[in-house]
């Protein structure tokens, strides 16, 4: 399960990351409201842990903007505010759970499992562009007309999902790296080019006319009939 943690207290963020990783979660930490908003929009996360008091944009605003754009990723809000008015405001903004600080890490892990189970019970949305679609249940890339398909590895899947959710947009190389490998990854940024090469080969294998176009010095975009 991949979790986005939006918490500006870096000591707390680090501690939560360590605990969740021991519980077999993959965690990407960011520290500001605008960064949390941009990362959450990618749609690659199974759940979001969102603090209320954030620099640049507060958690309530981040969540309202995400929900207004149709982002349905389950959200657990964290806050030092425990009053009823704030809890109601969080839930009305679209939160799935509201956890006041201080909290037990076991409760946070249980919260994430609970809200993602509810998500899994919902119908699975199809991610598609041009003549291909991504089967999110078993990570297969499938040609719409011929039915030709290919299995994607974990990072290939995350990368393809990111492109499909942002089709037609040019994504900077460092943005791709941060969203697929994460802030704290020890991998070299050149790994992006390697996995884009893998995806290009798999798109060609299924006979798709969808291409990953490189814009020199800018980034990459998913386009049809290039």
C-alpha positions in Angstrom: 0.0 0.0 0.0 1.4 3.4 -1.0 0.7 6.3 1.3 1.3 10.1 0.9 2.2 11.7 4.3 1.7 15.5 4.3 3.2 16.7 7.6 5.4 19.7 8.2 6.9 18.6 11.5 9.8 16.7 10.1 10.6 14.8 13.4 7.0 13.6 13.5 7.0 12.8 9.8 10.2 10.7 10.1 8.8 8.8 13.1 5.5 8.1 11.3 7.4 7.0 8.2 9.4 4.5 10.2 6.4 3.0 11.9 4.3 2.7 8.7 7.2 1.1 6.8 7.6 -1.5 9.5 3.9 -2.2 8.9 4.7 -2.8 5.2 3.4 0.5 3.9 5.4 2.5 1.2 5.4 6.1 2.4 6.3 9.3 0.5 6.7 12.3 2.9 6.1 15.9 1.8 6.1 18.9 4.1 4.0 21.7 2.6 0.4 22.1 1.5 1.2 22.9 -2.1 3.5 19.9 -2.4 0.9 17.7 -0.8 -1.8 18.9 -3.2 0.5 18.3 -6.3 1.5 14.8 -5.2 -2.0 13.8 -4.3 -3.3 14.9 -7.7 -1.2 12.2 -9.3 -3.6 9.5 -8.2 -0.9 7.0 -7.5 -1.6 6.7 -3.7 -3.8 4.3 -1.9 -4.3 6.7 1.0 -3.2 10.2 2.2 -2.3 11.2 5.7 -2.9 15.0 5.8 -2.0 17.4 8.5 -4.3 20.5 9.0 -1.7 23.2 9.8 0.6 23.3 6.8 2.8 26.0 5.3 1.6 27.4 2.0 -1.9 25.9 2.1 -3.8 24.4 5.0 -5.0 20.8 5.0 -8.7 21.7 4.7 -8.0 23.7 1.5 -5.8 20.9 0.1 -8.6 18.4 0.6 -11.4 20.6 -0.7 -9.4 21.3 -3.9 -8.7 17.6 -4.4 -12.3 16.5 -3.9 -13.4 19.3 -6.2 -11.2 17.9 -8.9 -12.6 14.4 -8.4 -9.6 12.9 -6.5 -11.2 10.2 -4.4 -8.1 8.8 -2.6 -9.0 8.1 1.1 -7.7 10.7 3.5 -6.9 10.5 7.2 -6.5 14.0 8.6 -4.1 14.7 11.5 -4.4 17.8 13.7 -3.6 19.1 17.1 -7.1 20.5 17.1 -9.6 18.1 18.7 -12.7 20.4 18.9 -15.9 19.2 17.4 -16.1 22.1 15.0 -12.7 21.2 13.4 -13.6 17.5 13.2 -16.9 18.4 11.4 -15.0 20.8 9.1 -12.5 18.1 8.2 -15.3 15.5 7.4 -17.3 18.1 5.5 -14.1 18.8 3.4 -14.1 15.2 2.4 -11.9 13.4 5.0 -12.5 9.7 5.6 -11.1 9.8 9.1 -10.0 12.4 11.6 -7.2 11.6 14.0 -6.2 14.2 16.7 -2.6 14.5 17.9 -1.1 13.0 19.9 -2.1 9.6 18.5 -1.0 6.0 18.8 0.8 4.8 15.7 -1.2 1.5 15.8 -4.4 3.6 15.5 -3.0 5.4 12.4 -2.1 2.1 10.8 -5.5 0.6 11.6 -7.1 3.8 10.2 -5.3 3.5 6.9 -6.3 -0.2 6.5 -9.9 0.6 7.3 -10.3 3.5 4.8 -8.5 1.7 2.0 -10.7 -1.4 2.5 -13.7 0.9 1.9 -12.0 2.2 -1.2 -11.5 -1.4 -2.5 -15.2 -2.1 -2.1 -16.0 0.7 -4.6 -16.0 0.0 -8.4 -12.6 0.0 -10.0 -12.2 2.9 -12.3 -10.6 2.3 -15.7 -7.5 4.2 -16.6 -7.3 4.6 -20.4 -5.8 6.7 -23.1 -6.0 6.3 -26.9 -6.0 2.6 -27.7 -4.7 1.2 -24.4 -6.1 0.8 -20.9 -4.6 -0.3 -17.6 -6.1 -3.1 -15.7 -5.6 -1.9 -12.1 -6.4 -5.2 -10.5 -3.6 -7.2 -12.0 -1.3 -4.5 -13.6 -1.9 -5.5 -17.2 -1.6 -3.0 -20.1 -4.2 -4.0 -22.7 -4.9 -2.9 -26.3 -8.5 -1.9 -26.5 -9.1 -3.3 -30.0 -6.9 -6.4 -30.3 -6.9 -7.5 -26.7 -3.1 -7.8 -26.8 -1.8 -7.4 -23.3 1.4 -7.3 -21.2 2.1 -7.5 -17.5 3.8 -4.5 -15.9 6.2 -4.6 -13.0 5.5 -2.5 -9.9 7.4 0.6 -10.9 6.3 0.3 -14.6 2.7 0.2 -13.3 3.2 3.3 -11.1 4.8 5.1 -13.9 2.1 4.2 -16.4 -0.6 5.2 -14.0 1.1 8.5 -13.5 1.2 9.1 -17.2 -2.4 8.0 -17.7 -3.7 10.4 -15.0 -1.8 13.2 -16.6 -2.1 12.3 -20.3 -1.2 15.2 -22.7 0.7 17.0 -19.9 4.5 17.2 -19.9 5.8 15.9 -16.6 9.3 17.1 -15.5 11.8 14.3 -15.0 12.3 15.2 -11.3 8.6 15.2 -10.7 8.3 11.7 -12.2 11.1 10.5 -10.0 9.7 12.0 -6.8 6.2 10.6 -7.4 7.2 7.1 -8.5 10.4 6.5 -6.5 9.8 9.0 -3.6 11.7 11.8 -1.9 13.9 9.4 0.1 14.8 7.0 -2.6 18.5 6.2 -3.0 18.0 5.5 -6.7 19.7 7.8 -9.3 17.3 10.0 -11.3 18.5 8.2 -14.4 16.3 5.4 -13.4 13.4 7.4 -14.9 14.9 7.0 -18.4 15.4 3.3 -17.9 11.8 2.7 -16.9 10.4 4.9 -19.6 12.4 2.7 -22.1 10.7 -0.3 -20.6 7.3 1.2 -20.9 7.9 2.2 -24.5 8.8 -1.3 -25.4 5.7 -2.7 -23.7 3.5 -0.1 -25.5 5.1 -1.3 -28.8 4.6 -4.9 -27.8 0.8 -4.5 -27.5 0.8 -2.6 -30.8 -0.4 0.7 -29.4 -0.1 4.1 -31.2 0.3 5.8 -27.8 3.8 7.1 -27.3 5.9 8.6 -24.5 7.3 11.7 -26.0 10.4 13.4 -24.6 10.6 17.2 -24.6 14.3 17.9 -24.4 15.2 19.7 -21.1 11.5 19.7 -20.0 10.2 16.2 -19.4 8.0 13.5 -20.8 4.3 13.3 -21.9 1.9 10.5 -23.0 0.5 11.3 -26.4 -1.4 9.6 -29.1 -0.2 9.0 -32.7 3.1 10.8 -32.2 
